[in-house]
Amino acid sequence: MLSLIISLVLPRLDYGNATLVGSPSYMFDKLQSVLNAAARLIFSKRRFESVTPLLRDLHWLRVPQRVEYRLSVIVYRCLRNLAPEYLRDELRRVADTSSGQRLRSSSTSALLVPPTRLSTVGDRAFPMLLHTSGTVCHFTSLQRHLNRLFEEEAEAVFV
């Protein structure tokens, strides 16, 4: 049952969820209920039993943390040249720009956020998601951000 749910439910849950970064929490509610139902199905639990220990036993993150984690992994892969070229080309470091000025930020690992023309579609583009979610402003903060995500999840589970 576990492998069936992992192969059929979780990929559909994760598909396109990077567009949900920065969305209000009610946008995640239906996805979270699907994840909770899958965990209850695996453990044969009733609807009104707590799902938190089940998610912890399965090592599954809640949906908002899942979205941020997947986006962070994509950024990591882009910066390490492990992602497809169309994604890698969207991320540029401030140090790699050819501006006439030498700024202090050029000696850091900050990422350049391109301006958008349309607020509805343009702000959902890959580089803008990084900026609006606060996922990575600096490459060095990626690891700290991932650690914070896991710590928040651990605190929520054990409280």
C-alpha positions in Angstrom: 0.0 0.0 0.0 2.8 2.4 0.9 4.6 2.0 -2.5 1.3 2.4 -4.3 0.5 5.7 -2.6 4.1 7.0 -3.0 4.0 6.2 -6.7 0.5 7.5 -7.5 -0.5 10.2 -4.9 2.7 12.0 -4.0 3.9 12.9 -7.5 0.5 14.4 -8.3 0.6 16.3 -5.0 4.0 17.7 -5.8 3.3 18.5 -9.5 3.4 22.2 -10.1 3.3 23.1 -6.4 6.2 25.6 -6.8 3.5 28.1 -8.1 2.0 28.0 -4.6 5.0 29.6 -3.0 3.9 32.7 -1.1 0.2 31.8 -1.3 -2.1 32.1 1.6 -2.5 29.1 3.8 -6.0 28.2 2.6 -4.5 27.4 -0.8 -2.7 24.5 0.9 -5.6 23.1 2.8 -7.0 20.7 0.1 -3.5 19.4 -0.7 -2.8 18.9 3.0 -6.1 17.0 3.4 -5.0 14.7 0.5 -1.7 14.1 2.2 -3.4 13.4 5.5 -5.8 11.0 3.9 -2.9 9.1 2.3 -1.1 8.8 5.6 -4.3 7.6 7.3 -4.9 5.0 4.6 -1.4 3.6 4.9 -1.8 3.2 8.7 -5.5 2.3 8.6 -6.4 5.1 11.0 -9.8 6.8 11.3 -10.5 10.3 10.1 -10.5 12.0 13.4 -7.3 10.5 14.8 -4.2 12.8 14.8 -2.2 12.7 11.6 1.0 14.3 13.0 2.6 11.1 14.3 1.7 9.4 11.1 3.5 12.0 9.0 6.5 11.9 11.3 6.7 8.1 11.0 6.5 8.4 7.2 9.1 11.2 7.2 6.8 13.4 5.2 6.7 17.2 5.5 3.5 19.2 5.6 2.5 20.7 2.2 3.9 24.3 2.7 7.2 22.9 3.9 7.2 20.4 1.0 6.7 23.2 -1.5 9.6 25.2 0.0 11.8 22.2 0.2 11.3 21.2 -3.4 11.9 24.8 -4.5 15.1 24.9 -2.5 16.3 21.7 -4.1 15.7 23.1 -7.5 17.7 26.2 -6.7 20.5 24.0 -5.3 20.6 21.9 -8.4 20.6 25.1 -10.6 23.5 26.6 -8.8 25.5 23.3 -9.0 24.7 22.9 -12.7 22.6 19.8 -12.1 19.3 21.2 -13.3 18.1 21.6 -16.9 19.6 24.5 -18.8 16.3 26.4 -19.1 16.2 26.6 -15.3 19.9 27.3 -14.8 19.7 30.3 -17.2 17.1 32.0 -15.0 19.4 32.2 -12.0 22.2 34.6 -12.0 24.5 35.7 -9.2 25.1 39.4 -8.6 28.8 38.7 -9.0 28.3 37.4 -12.5 26.6 40.6 -13.8 28.6 42.9 -16.1 27.8 46.2 -14.4 30.3 49.0 -14.3 30.1 49.3 -10.5 31.7 47.0 -8.0 29.2 46.6 -5.2 29.7 44.9 -1.9 27.0 42.5 -2.9 29.1 41.3 -5.8 31.5 39.6 -3.3 28.6 37.7 -1.8 26.6 34.8 -3.3 23.4 36.9 -3.7 21.1 36.1 -6.6 19.9 38.6 -9.1 16.1 39.0 -9.2 15.0 40.2 -12.6 12.2 42.8 -12.9 8.8 41.5 -14.1 6.5 43.2 -16.6 3.2 41.5 -15.6 2.2 41.2 -12.0 0.0 38.1 -12.5 2.1 35.9 -14.7 5.5 37.4 -14.4 5.6 37.2 -10.6 5.1 33.4 -10.8 8.2 32.9 -12.9 10.9 30.8 -11.4 13.3 33.5 -10.3 10.5 35.6 -8.8 9.3 32.6 -6.7 12.7 32.5 -5.1 12.5 36.2 -4.2 8.9 36.2 -2.9 9.3 33.1 -0.9 12.5 34.2 0.7 13.8 30.8 -0.1 17.3 31.9 -1.1 18.6 35.4 -1.2 22.1 34.1 -0.7 23.3 30.7 -1.7 25.0 30.3 1.7 21.6 30.7 3.4 20.2 27.7 1.5 21.5 25.2 4.1 20.4 27.3 7.0 16.9 27.7 5.4 16.6 23.9 5.0 17.7 23.3 8.5 15.1 25.8 9.8 12.4 24.1 7.8 13.3 20.7 9.4 13.5 22.2 12.8 10.1 23.9 12.5 8.6 20.6 11.4 10.3 18.7 14.2 9.0 21.3 16.8 5.5 21.0 15.3 5.6 17.2 15.6 7.0 17.0 19.1 4.9 19.7 20.7 
